[in-house]
Amino acid sequence: MSRILVLYYSRSGNTEKMANAVAEGAKNAGIPDVELTYHVDSEDLANFDSILIGAPTYHHDMPIEMKTLFEEAAAKSVNLTGKVGGAFGSYGWSGEAPKLLLEIMKNKFGMQVIEPPLLAKYVPDGTMLDKCRALGKQVSETLMHQT
Ligand SMILES: Cc1cc2nc3c(=O)[nH]c(=O)nc-3n(C[C@H](O)[C@H](O)[C@H](O)COP(=O)(O)O)c2cc1C
């Protein structure tokens, strides 16, 4: 049975709204095992078939929690090759974080990433939340066809 991780960080709740919608879309499309969380140990990343990350941009960067997570995963040689990766996040003016995360997932870990990332300017509106649900659905359907 496939497992999907929706990992997010959110300080003022905007990226959290996106994460909830991504998880909802994934579950409704047929994969029941969707873990929505703001913390995971680096070794545990290997236990998921898809890793979807919600990261707001602060100071032109991704949250330190996520940087540390991938630093640790690399140091411990956690194998994420071929897993489905996606990224999304709220931003104010530059929005680098989700793009940086997709780059790491693709170039360092050899994941199969869905591009471009989903970016919401501040509070995600209804259209953006629909896009988030669609991202979850796409991943769920991709995994169902793989197994
Ligand atoms: C101290 C601070 C620094 C920020 N730096 C950036 C930035 O470099 N680029 C950007 O696009 N948005 C920046 N923002 C805006 C946040 O990304 C935006 O408020 C976003 O909605 C926060 O998402 P969250 O509610 O999920 O934490 C910054 C906000 C704060 C408070």
The ligand as a MOL file (V3000), in Angstrom:
LIG
                    3D

  0  0  0     0  0            999 V3000
M  V30 BEGIN CTAB
M  V30 COUNTS 31 33 0 0 0
M  V30 BEGIN ATOM
M  V30 1 C 10.1620 38.2180 8.8130 0
M  V30 2 C 9.5420 37.8370 7.5030 0
M  V30 3 C 10.3340 37.6110 6.3960 0
M  V30 4 C 9.7720 37.2630 5.1560 0
M  V30 5 N 10.5850 37.0600 4.0790 0
M  V30 6 C 10.0150 36.7810 2.8660 0
M  V30 7 C 10.8380 36.6060 1.6990 0
M  V30 8 O 12.0650 36.6800 1.7350 0
M  V30 9 N 10.2130 36.3440 0.5240 0
M  V30 10 C 8.8510 36.2320 0.4140 0
M  V30 11 O 8.3460 35.9400 -0.6700 0
M  V30 12 N 8.0470 36.3880 1.4960 0
M  V30 13 C 8.5850 36.6450 2.7140 0
M  V30 14 N 7.7910 36.8010 3.8190 0
M  V30 15 C 6.3120 36.6570 3.6760 0
M  V30 16 C 5.8220 35.2610 4.0640 0
M  V30 17 O 6.3290 34.2930 3.1680 0
M  V30 18 C 4.2720 35.2510 4.0060 0
M  V30 19 O 3.7910 36.0260 5.0920 0
M  V30 20 C 3.6620 33.8720 4.0540 0
M  V30 21 O 2.2610 33.9970 3.8510 0
M  V30 22 C 3.9280 33.1210 5.3460 0
M  V30 23 O 3.3650 31.8340 5.2560 0
M  V30 24 P 2.9260 30.9790 6.5410 0
M  V30 25 O 1.6460 31.6060 7.0760 0
M  V30 26 O 2.6620 29.6120 6.0240 0
M  V30 27 O 4.0410 31.0310 7.5440 0
M  V30 28 C 8.3490 37.1290 5.0520 0
M  V30 29 C 7.5480 37.3460 6.1940 0
M  V30 30 C 8.1240 37.6930 7.4030 0
M  V30 31 C 7.2290 37.9000 8.5980 0
M  V30 END ATOM
M  V30 BEGIN BOND
M  V30 1 1 1 2
M  V30 2 1 2 3
M  V30 3 2 2 30
M  V30 4 2 3 4
M  V30 5 1 4 5
M  V30 6 1 4 28
M  V30 7 2 5 6
M  V30 8 1 6 7
M  V30 9 1 6 13
M  V30 10 2 7 8
M  V30 11 1 7 9
M  V30 12 1 9 10
M  V30 13 2 10 11
M  V30 14 1 10 12
M  V30 15 2 12 13
M  V30 16 1 13 14
M  V30 17 1 14 15
M  V30 18 1 14 28
M  V30 19 1 15 16
M  V30 20 1 16 17
M  V30 21 1 16 18
M  V30 22 1 18 19
M  V30 23 1 18 20
M  V30 24 1 20 21
M  V30 25 1 20 22
M  V30 26 1 22 23
M  V30 27 1 23 24
M  V30 28 2 24 25
M  V30 29 1 24 26
M  V30 30 1 24 27
M  V30 31 2 28 29
M  V30 32 1 29 30
M  V30 33 1 30 31
M  V30 END BOND
M  V30 END CTAB
M  END
